[in-house]
Amino acid sequence: MKSCAAIVLLGCSVGAAQAPLPMPESAPLRAETNVVMVPALVSTAAGQPVFTLTAADFRITDDGVEQKLTLDEETGGEPLALVVAVETGGGGARKIGSYGNLSALLGAVVGAVPHRIAVVSFDGAPKLEEDFTEDVDAVAGAIHNLKPGDKGAAILDGLKFSVDLLRKQPGNWRRAILLISETNDRGSETGMDEALRTISDTNTAIYSLAFSSSKADAGKEASKIFQPNTPGPKGGCMAQDADTKAEYGGNKGAQLYDCLSLLAPPLRLAKMAAIAMTDKLERNVPETVAEVTGGEYFKFEDARGLQRGLVEISNHVPNRYMLSFHPELPRAGYHVVALSLRDGKGLRVTARSGYWVDGAQGQP
């Protein structure tokens, strides 16, 4: 683990700029690859990064079960694929003036590592403003030229669009999203359950800079991953009476999951965590996606606040530990991840809180 003196958001400078790499046709990475990446920041009570720990200092659990972890000793020099997702609709239309002078920071974002950056804007719908390019000036120009959009703030749609773009990048590249938006979603077609699956991609970290939505109750009614929020069907496990059928709407999969949750505490833990995360998404999308993916969340109200947040993030990320593990029981659904230090000594750990495994690859 090495500290970087330069201000870098998502990677340390490794010397002279390297030759451009050819664009691949497609190299998707999904959560179901069965390797869970856990970038982690360890800091003192005063906020200073700690970068002298080893793998033996960490303890990680998946649904409460301790896992064998690996620590990548050389981080920061890997290629980077980054999407800058910027809200131009809703309250974002009034913030566009704050987005225009980020070119200097964008240069620090990528350093000298091989990189590709894309720009996505979103109002009521996402739009690709600049496809992946190595040209930082072109990216800065695309951000500078953003125009106010409609009244929508489809943050979840913008994130899904961005993750889908990143999945086409090489599987061995680091992937990140820099989200600049208000706190509440308005107008997304992506439901909360689908959003939770999307942002749980295990090789994508989301760094959020957010301003407050104009109304506390902004956003549409969230759909729930599992209904109801109370454990188990009223008529008993796998009951087929009229009340139970109405409760689950004929969804035997959700009913089975509830029954398993009663018998297996780790499943119940994961279920309740998934419900909690969808509730959090409804209240504050940027903060929740940063928590789930192991990124960071900062508030801002003007250009100066936006730049302060970027600088703080950039000074943290080069000192992150890159941990990974292979889940012992890669069942389908949401998994709860908890990273801690065996001897904390008052240190603070920031890391992803969960990930999702699709049913096609997980155990039913």
Secondary structure, 3 states (H helix, E strand, C coil): CCCCCCCCCCCCCCCCCCCCCCCCCCCCCCHHHCCEEEEEEEECCCCCECCCCCHHHEEEEECCEECCEEEECCCCCCCEEEEEEEECCHHHHHCHHHHCCCHHHHHHHHCCCCEEEEEEEECCCEEEEEEEECCHHHHHHHHHCCCCCCCCECHHHHHHHHHHHHCCCCCCCEEEEEEEEECCCECCCCCHHHHHHHHCCCCEEEEEEEECCCCCCCCCCCCCCCCCCCCCCCCCCCCCCHHHHHHHCCCHHHHHHHHHHHHCHHHHHHHHHHHHHHHHHHHCHHHHHHHHHCCCEEECCCHHHHHHHHHHHHHHHHHCEEEEECCCCCECEEEEEEEEECCCCCCEEEECCEEEECCCCCEC
